[in-house]
Each structure stands twice: as C-alpha cells, then as structure tokens.
Amino acid sequence: MFRHSSWSRPVILLVALVLALAACGGGDDSASSDTGGTEAAGGGEGLAQYDLSGTDIAVGSKDFTEQLVLGQIMVQAFEAAGATVEDRVNLGGTNVARSALLSGDIDVYMEYNGTGWTVHLGNEDPAKDPEELTQMVREADLEENSIQWLGRSPFNDTYGFASSPELTEANGGPFDLQAMATYLQENPDATVCMESEFPERPDGVILFEEEYGYEIPDGQVEILDTGLIYTETAQNNCDFGEVFTTDGRIPALELAVVEDPGVFILYNVSMNVRDELYQQNPEVFDAIAEDILAPLDIETMQELNRQVDGDGEDPADVARQYLIDQGLISE
C-alpha cells in the first residue's frame, strides 16, 4: 500500500532522501504560523469568525484512514465558516486526487510535501527541513500549476521502523536507527518485517542501508502484509517492523518508533487549494489552514487514526470531535 505518492503510487524519482521530525526523526515539530490562529480555545468564535458564505467548495481526499479524517476535518471546517461544501472525500489514490484538483473537479485536498516535490513536480533531493521543503513545493506548484500549499502539519507521516515492546524494554527505551543497525549486525538471528515493495523502493530500506553501511541480509528479512507487520512486531515475532509513523496501530499496540535523525523522506501535510478559489478570500483560507493543521502533531494524528482503525469510529465523527477539542467548533 502506497500512501503518499502513487507507484501504485507511481515510482518516485530515485533520490537520496532525508527526513526530519520530532517523534520519528529530527526536524521541528511546529508548523509555521502567520495568522495567529483563532481565539476559540479561550472562548472566542472559532471557525465561525470567518466568512465564506456564498463560496462553493468541493473537498476531496485520498482513500486511506488519515486522508479520510483530514478530508472530513476540512469539510466541517469550511461548513463552520459558512461555505457550501461538496463532500468528495475518499476519491482514490494520489493520482486520482491530484488529477481532480488540477481539473477543477475538486477545489481542495490535503497533500504531502515529499509527494509534491518528487511526484507532482518531478524533482530530486528534497530539503531536510520540513518548512523549507514545504516552501520549495509551495513556490514551484503555484508557479507551474496554480496550486496553493497552505499551512503545514507538525506530523510527518513517513516510513520508519518500530521495535517490539519486549525488545524496546530490554534496550532501555526506543532505538534510533544507528542503534538498530548495530543491533542487526550483532544479532544475525534478528528479524526485520517489511512489505514486499519496501526493499525495492528508492525511498525505502535502501536509505537506511546506505546511511549506516549495513545491507540487511535476506535471512533477516521477512515479507508480510501491512497489517501483519504491526501485530507480529507487537507479539515479538519481528524485532523491527516497517511502519507508517502516524499509524494508529503504533499506540494501540504499544510499539516504539525507532528514532530517525533524518534518513527517510519528509511527508508533512498541507492544504492544497486551487489558486482561483484561494484568491477569493486568501486571508480566510490561510487562517483556516493554520487553525486546523497547527495542532496536528504526530501523537494527535496517531490517536485520530487509532480511533478509526482501532475503535471503528466514523472518520466524520473523529474529525468533528477533533475540531471541538481544539475549540474550533461548538458541540
């Protein structure tokens, strides 16, 4: 399953990629802020202070849990600001969502900065800093495609590894990638569980191997379906498992993400809006994007995903409660 780009998500150009983010790597964990946010948490007006009355907005998303939640957050945020919203959440994969945006079939969806830079814009060597990368994408996509990139989530939903609870405890806490490489070198019977595509992806395990000079031998690799990786790692049948760093199964199964100092590609999310719509009310669109994205650190996004995948809640209900908890809408 490819979540950010589209190789099933098509192939990302071969890159020597790097990432940074607090909970799964080194980068900052706070989105930039030009708007100051709302006063809702202190009893102010929340999203109702903005006026999008008379504005028609078609909201789309990709087709996995995180995108469904983010899409529903936008649907309800724009409705709270008075817009007339067409809910087109759950369109399909990256290519489908991007094509719909470029054609005008939808006006807005959430996209990842790494996907924007490598897949949509066809570039190599994305920046290590999340805000720098977002700004690079923002400038290029506006110039080339009239697409605005608004806000940036603190969370970075990228590839990574998690360790089993027992191994984490025996190690005295979470591994980092260097400690993981050392452990694998010293323990030839250790197992790393991965999806079938991860060993072949240019943004996959090769980045770990090149950074630390250790090519994981076939005898240490076990190929599993995505869902099994999480459960088998939790049951200590995999010493390390390939994960998406905001997956709700990480906290649900008490897995520990291996700390990444900047190896895997960045995937922070921004609101992508057609410039034609954005120019109708740029200050409001900027403010709404900031208000809904700024609180989304990695722990918060993991929890929202967990409520859908673990508890079986409806993404629309999870999105509504998130906006209520942030003081952006009332109950």
URGIBEL-V767159 format. One record per pair of residues at least 24 apart in sequence whose C-alpha atoms are under 7 Angstrom apart, sorted by sequence separation. I is the first residue (numbers start at 0). J is the second residue. If there is no record, write none. Layout:
i	j
I	J
I	J
This chain:
i	j
112	136
56	82
55	82
56	83
57	84
58	85
59	86
62	89
195	222
54	82
55	83
56	84
57	85
58	86
59	87
60	88
61	89
62	90
191	219
192	220
193	221
194	222
195	223
51	80
52	81
53	82
54	83
55	84
56	85
57	86
58	87
59	88
60	89
61	90
62	91
190	219
191	220
192	221
193	222
194	223
46	76
50	80
51	81
52	82
57	87
58	88
59	89
60	90
61	91
62	92
189	219
190	220
191	221
192	222
193	223
194	224
49	80
50	81
51	82
59	90
61	92
180	211
188	219
190	221
192	223
194	225
47	79
61	93
187	219
46	79
47	80
180	213
46	80
177	211
61	96
193	228
60	96
192	228
59	96
70	108
192	237
59	105
191	237
58	105
190	237
191	238
192	239
193	240
57	105
58	106
59	107
60	108
190	238
191	239
192	240
193	241
57	106
58	107
59	108
60	109
189	238
190	239
191	240
192	241
56	106
57	107
58	108
245	297
247	301
251	305
207	262
245	300
246	301
247	302
206	262
245	301
206	263
247	304
248	305
246	304
247	305
202	263
247	308
202	264
163	232
164	233
162	232
163	233
165	235
163	235
166	238
163	237
163	238
162	238
163	239
162	239
161	239
162	240
160	239
161	240
160	240
161	241
160	241
161	242
176	257
159	241
160	242
173	255
175	257
176	258
159	242
173	256
174	257
175	258
176	259
158	242
159	243
173	257
174	258
175	259
8	93
158	243
159	244
157	243
158	244
5	92
156	243
157	244
5	93
156	244
167	255
4	93
5	94
156	245
164	253
3	93
164	254
163	254
164	255
162	254
161	254
162	255
161	255
162	256
161	256
162	257
160	256
161	257
160	257
159	257
26	128
26	129
12	117
158	263
11	117
11	118
157	264
3	111
16	124
19	127
157	265
14	123
15	124
16	125
18	127
19	128
157	266
4	114
14	124
17	127
19	129
155	265
156	266
3	114
12	123
155	266
156	267
155	267
154	267
4	118
153	267
152	267
151	267
152	268
151	268
152	269
151	269
150	269
149	269
150	270
30	151
148	269
149	270
30	152
148	270
149	271
30	153
148	271
29	153
147	271
148	272
28	153
146	271
147	272
28	154
146	272
147	273
146	273
147	274
145	273
146	274
145	274
20	155
129	265
149	285
129	267
150	288
149	288
150	289
152	292
153	293
151	292
152	293
154	295
150	292
153	295
154	296
155	297
152	295
153	296
154	297
152	296
153	297
113	264
113	265
112	265
113	266
112	266
111	266
112	267
111	267
112	268
111	268
110	268
111	269
109	268
110	269
109	269
110	270
109	270
110	271
108	270
109	271
107	270
108	271
107	271
108	272
107	272
106	272
107	273
106	273
16	202
14	201
13	201
15	206
23	244
23	256
23	257
24	258
25	259
49	283
23	258
24	259
25	260
23	259
24	260
25	261
24	261
65	304
64	304
19	260
19	261
18	261
71	314
17	261
18	262
71	315
17	262
18	263
16	262
17	263
18	264
19	265
68	314
72	318
16	263
17	264
18	265
67	314
68	315
71	318
72	319
16	264
17	265
68	317
79	328
36	286
68	318
34	286
36	289
37	290
36	290
32	289
30	293
28	296
22	297
45	326
46	327
45	327
46	328
45	328
40	325
40	326
39	326
39	327
